[in-house]
């Protein structure tokens, strides 16, 4: 098993030139969460997504819910920075998660701009990309990796 340092080094190398610290796989994210209490998973999906689709299961106090956009309508959350500041420390390792890996990249970028030096994107997101039949949770993502989650 890789150490926390090895995982974070690989994550930094995986995302050269990105405006955030790096990118971790779902498996790496889960390993990091189990290894250190200062690692936080920031779920940027909407409250509706968490309620209707499912939630990750991580160690107590390490799951943070800060919407990137609102439901319905998908309007950007104007309080994103303030809400993040209320739940995360600047020295925490923040792992951003969304449905498929798009909003999490934007969130990690904004967090970095706000002074969080250890903001990482979780590749593939919670549900991953759609398969050939238009379904999720079969091609990449937290669920497909077999990591703990609870359904709606």
N, C-alpha and C positions, 0 to 999 in steps of 0.2 A: 504494500500500500504506500502511496506517495505521501510525503509530509505536506503540511500546510504551505511551507515555503516553496516546495517543488510545484505544487498546484498553482500557487499565485504567480510564480515565475513563468510557468507554461502559459497561464492565462494572459500575462502581459505580452509574451511572444506571439500569441495567437492573434492579437489585435493591434499590430503595429500601425502607428499613425492615427489611431482612433482618438477621439476627444474624451476618452475615459480610460480607466486603468487597464482594462482587459476584458476577456470573455472566458467564462467557464462552461463546461458541459453540465448537464443536470446531475450526473453522478459526482462530479467534482464539487458542485455546490453542496450536495448532501454531505459529502465527506467533510468539507470545511465547516459546515454547521455543527456537525457532531464533535469536531475537534476543538472548537474555541467559542466561548460565550460572547466574544466581541464581534463575531460574524453574525450578520442579520440578513434575512431574506426579506426584501422589500417587494411585496406583491402589488404591482401597479395596475392590476386589472380593476374593473369596476366592482362595486359591492354586489351588483346583480350577477356578474360572472362568478364571483366567489360563492354566492348563495345558490345559483342555479346549475353551475357546472362542476364545482368542487374546489376544495382547499388543500393546500399542501399540509403535511404533518411534519413539523420540525420541533426541536427542543423548545421547551417553555421559554417565552420571552424573546425568542429569536425570529418570530414571524411578525412583520410590520405591514400594515395595510395602508397604502397611500395611493389613492386613485390618480392616474395620469390624466384621465379624461372622465367626464361624467356620463351617466346613463339616465335617460335616453339622450340622444343627440350627439354624444361624443365631443362635447365642448371641452377644451383644455381646462384643467383644474387650476384656477388662478392662485390657489393657496398651496400648491404643491410644495414649494420651498419651505414655507412656514410649517406645514404639516410634517414634512420630513425632519425639520429641525427639532420639533417637539418629541420625536421618537428615536432619533439616531444621533450618535455623537460623531464629531468630525474625525475621530480616530478609528471608528468602527470600520470593519470590512463590510461593505454593502453589496449584496447580490440582488440585482433587479430582475424580476420575473413578470412576464405578461403571458398572453395566450400563445403567441408564436415567435416572439423574439424581436418585434419591431418597436413597440412602446418601451420595452426595457432598455433598448439602446439609447433612445431619446432621454429616458429618465436618468440613465447613468451619465450621459453627457451633461445634462442640467445639474445633476448632483456635483459633478466635478467642477463645473463653473461656480457652484456655490461653496466650494472649498472642501468637499469630501474627496480626499486624495485616493481613497481605496474603493471607488465605485466600479463595479463589474457587471457586465451583461451576462445573464444566463441564456446561453444559446438554445434555440429550439422552443423555448417557453414551456408553459404548462401542458398545452395540448399538441404542440407541433404543427406541422403543415398538414394540409388536406391530402388525403390519398386520392387515387384515381376515381373513386366513387363520391368524393366530396366530404368524406368523414375525417374527423380529427382523432387524435390519440392512437393512431396506428403508424404514423411516420414521425419519429423523433418526439422529443419533449419529455417532461417530468413523468407523465403518466406512462408513456411507452417504455421508459427506462425501468419501470417497475418500482419507482420510489414511492414512499408512503403518501397517500392522499385519501381524503374522504369525499364521497359524492354528495350530490345535493339531496 
